[in-house]
């Protein structure tokens, strides 16, 4: 007894083979023709190029070209904001990071604040930073 409601798998495989074989054959032939075209192009032109090149001028040009000495100028980095890594500054940075600032941004803000005024504790720095934001 055969089930008439299902798809015959042999027929499905045959259908897929018939459907995809022209596509695969088209690309395979295209690749083979491209390989043949490239090989003919190189086999025709490559030996002629080798025979037409005179090695003496090429060698003289390569030997005459001496590398130029490079002058290295050191880059001077001027840091406008100086901050000493004291415990007060580190506490202020970690406090600002805790309330949502990025660490690099918090360091920059603390450095600016400490360049303007000398602080005795981290709470004063954070208070001034927050009050300057809401001004």
C-alpha positions in Angstrom: 0.0 0.0 0.0 1.4 3.4 -1.0 0.6 6.6 0.6 -0.7 8.9 -2.2 -0.6 12.1 -0.1 3.2 12.4 0.2 5.9 13.6 -2.2 8.0 11.0 -3.9 11.6 11.6 -2.8 13.1 10.1 -6.0 11.0 12.4 -8.1 12.0 15.4 -5.9 15.8 14.6 -6.2 15.4 14.2 -10.0 13.5 17.5 -10.2 16.3 19.3 -8.2 19.0 17.8 -10.4 17.2 18.9 -13.6 16.6 22.4 -12.1 20.1 23.1 -10.8 22.3 21.3 -13.4 22.1 24.0 -16.0 23.0 26.7 -13.5 26.0 24.7 -12.2 27.1 23.8 -15.7 26.9 27.5 -16.8 29.1 28.7 -14.0 31.6 25.7 -14.4 32.0 26.4 -18.1 32.4 30.1 -17.4 35.2 29.5 -14.8 36.9 27.1 -17.2 36.8 29.6 -20.1 38.1 32.4 -17.8 41.0 30.1 -16.7 41.7 29.2 -20.4 41.6 32.9 -21.4 44.0 33.9 -18.6 46.4 31.1 -19.4 46.5 32.0 -23.1 47.0 35.7 -22.3 50.0 34.9 -20.1 51.5 32.3 -22.3 51.4 34.7 -25.3 52.7 37.8 -23.7 54.9 36.6 -20.9 57.8 35.1 -23.0 57.8 38.2 -25.3 58.1 40.5 -22.3 61.0 38.5 -20.9 62.9 38.6 -24.2 62.2 42.3 -24.7 63.6 43.5 -21.3 67.2 44.4 -21.2 68.4 43.8 -17.6 71.2 46.3 -17.6 69.2 49.6 -17.5 66.8 48.1 -15.0 69.6 47.0 -12.7 71.4 50.3 -13.0 68.2 52.2 -12.1 67.6 49.9 -9.0 71.2 50.3 -7.9 71.2 54.1 -8.4 68.1 54.6 -6.3 69.5 54.8 -2.7 67.0 55.2 0.0 66.8 58.7 1.3 67.7 59.1 5.0 64.6 59.9 7.0 64.6 62.7 9.4 62.5 61.9 12.4 61.2 64.9 14.3 59.9 64.0 17.7 56.3 65.1 18.4 56.0 67.2 21.4 52.8 66.6 23.3 51.7 69.6 25.3 49.1 68.6 27.9 47.0 71.5 28.8 45.3 69.8 31.7 47.6 68.5 34.3 46.3 66.3 37.1 48.2 64.6 39.8 47.0 61.1 40.7 46.2 61.8 44.2 43.6 60.0 46.1 41.2 62.9 46.1 41.3 63.2 42.3 40.9 59.4 41.8 37.9 59.4 44.2 36.3 62.3 42.3 36.8 60.4 39.0 35.3 57.2 40.4 32.4 59.2 41.8 31.7 60.8 38.5 32.0 57.4 36.8 29.5 56.1 39.4 26.9 58.7 38.4 27.2 57.9 34.7 30.2 59.8 33.2 32.7 57.9 31.0 36.1 57.5 32.7 38.0 59.6 30.2 35.4 62.3 30.4 35.5 62.2 34.2 39.3 62.6 34.2 39.1 65.5 31.9 36.4 67.3 33.9 38.3 66.7 37.2 41.5 68.0 35.6 39.8 71.2 34.5 38.2 71.7 37.9 41.5 71.1 39.7 43.3 73.5 37.4 40.9 76.3 38.4 40.8 75.7 42.1 42.5 73.6 44.8 40.2 71.2 46.5 40.5 69.5 49.9 38.2 66.5 49.2 36.5 64.7 46.4 33.0 65.7 47.4 33.8 69.3 46.7 35.0 68.5 43.2 31.9 66.4 42.4 29.7 69.2 43.8 31.3 71.8 41.7 31.2 69.6 38.6 27.5 68.9 39.0 26.7 72.5 39.9 28.5 73.7 36.8 26.5 71.4 34.6 23.2 72.8 35.9 24.1 76.4 35.6 
